[in-house]
Amino acid sequence: MKWLDALIGFVEWVLVVMFGIMAILVFGNVVLRYGFNSGIVFSEEVSRFLFMWLTLIGALIVMKDHGHLGMNSLVSRLGERGQRICRFLADSLTLACCLLLVHGTWKQVIIGMDDHAPVTGIPMGIVQSALLISSIGMALVLAYGLWRLVTGRMSKEELVPSGDNAAE
């Protein structure tokens, strides 16, 4: 799926740019505040919003790479059947949580579109949509993994994610 790899590469670059903007804003604000007794008015608000987007979209990328913490040392000692059962239970419960997040966050985004940030005037629904995008993406990753597990397309080596993909 070359298009997916291209999309993920693009999102990773967007995250890098967002981090750079956040670092410049925070550093510039610190220098201005302590050196010149002034500051960038919107710096704290925009930095906080960027941090939310970085964290949530970054978590989605890490989930796709199986880089989140897991009980690999325990599950890897089980046989293949036990590993399949544990993977099914873990992914199913996580998918249920993601679907609850999608439902709740959708309501918050709708409500937040009428509420604006005090300094920048950005609708809070746009800020909160980072969680919506992240939870939808995670639900899709989990649903695809469950489909592969249930249909027997997931190999034994994939049952216990080692996190090696995250290091690439």
N, C-alpha and C positions, 0 to 999 in steps of 0.2 A: 504494500500500500504506500506507494511513493508520495501520493498527495497528502497522506496523514503525516509522514515524516517531514514533508515540506512545511505543513501547517505547524507542526510542533517546533520545528526550527525557527519559524517566523515568530511564534509566541515566545520562545526562549529569548530571541533578540529584543522583542518588545519588553520583556521583563528586565533585561539588562539595561535598556534605555530608561525604564522607569526607575530602576535602582540608582542609576547615574543622576537623574534629575533629583531624586530624593536626597542623595548624598550632597549634591551641590546646594540644594535649598537649606538643608540642616547646617552644613558647614558654613555657608554664607551667613546664615542667621546668627550662628554662634559668634562668628568673627565680628559682625556688625553690632551685636548686643554687647559683647564684652570690650570690644575695641573702640566703638564709636557711640555707644549708648543709644543705638537705634536698632532697627530690625526690618525684616521683610514681613509685611503685614500678613500675607496669605501663606507664609512658609509652613507654619505648624499644621494648618488645616490640610493643605495639599500633601504634605509629607505623610500625615496620618492616613489620608485616603489612598495614597500610593502604596503605603505599607500594607494596608488591607488587601489591595489588589495583588501585590507581590506574594503575600503569604498564601492567599486562597488559590490563585492560579498556579503558583509554584507547587502547592500541595497536589493539585490535579496532575501536573507533569510528573511529580514523584510517584503518584499512585500508578500511573501508566507504566512507569519503569519498575514497579514493585519495590520501591525504596523505603517504604514506611516500616516502622518497627513491627515485628511479629514474633510469634513463639516458635521460631524455626528450630531451635534446639530440642524442643519437646516433640513437635510434630514430625520432625525428620526421623525420629526413632520408631515411629509407628510404621506398620506395613502400608502397602499401597492403598488398600481399602480404607484403612484408618485415615490416611492422608487425604483421600478423596472426600471422606465424610467431613473431616475438619475443614477442608477448603470450602466445601459446599455450605456448611454452617456459618463459617466466618464471612464468606462473600454474601450469603443470603441476609444475614443480620446487618451487615454493613450497607447493603443495598436498601434494606428497609429504612435504615437511618437516613440515607441519602434522599430517599423519596419523601420522608417526613421533612427534611430540610428544604427540598424543592417546594413542597406545599406551603410551608410556613414562610419561606423567603419570598415566594411569589406574592403572598399577601402583603408582606412588608414593603416590597418594591412598589406595589400599587399605591399603598398609603404614603410611602416616602416620596413619590413624585410631586406631591403637593407641599412637601416640607423641604425648605432650602437651607443649605449651610450658611451660617451667619456672615462669614467673610467673603467667600467666593461666590455664593449664590447658586452653587451647583445643587441640583435636586438630589436629595439623599437617596432616592430610589436608584439613581445611577451608581452611587457609591455602594449601596447594598446589593446591587446586581452582581457584584463579584462573587458573593456566596451562591447566588442562583446559578451562575455559569459554572462555578466549581462543582456544585452538588449535582447538576445535570450531567456534567462531564464524567464525574466519578460514577454516577449511576449507570451511564452508558458503558464505561470500562468494566464495571462489575457485571452488568447484564451480559456483555459479550463473553467475559470469562466464565460465567455460569453456564451460558449456552454451550461453550466449548467443553466444559466439564461434563455436563449432562449428556451431550451427544458423543462423548468418548474421543473428542478431538484434542484433548489436553494430554500431553505426554506426561509420563511419570516424573521427568525432570522438572516440569513446570509446576508440579503440585505444591512444592515447598519453595517459594520464591527466596532466592539467596541474596537479592539486592545487587548482584553483579552488574545488571543492566544500568543501574543508576550511576555506576562509576565510569561508564563509557562516555 
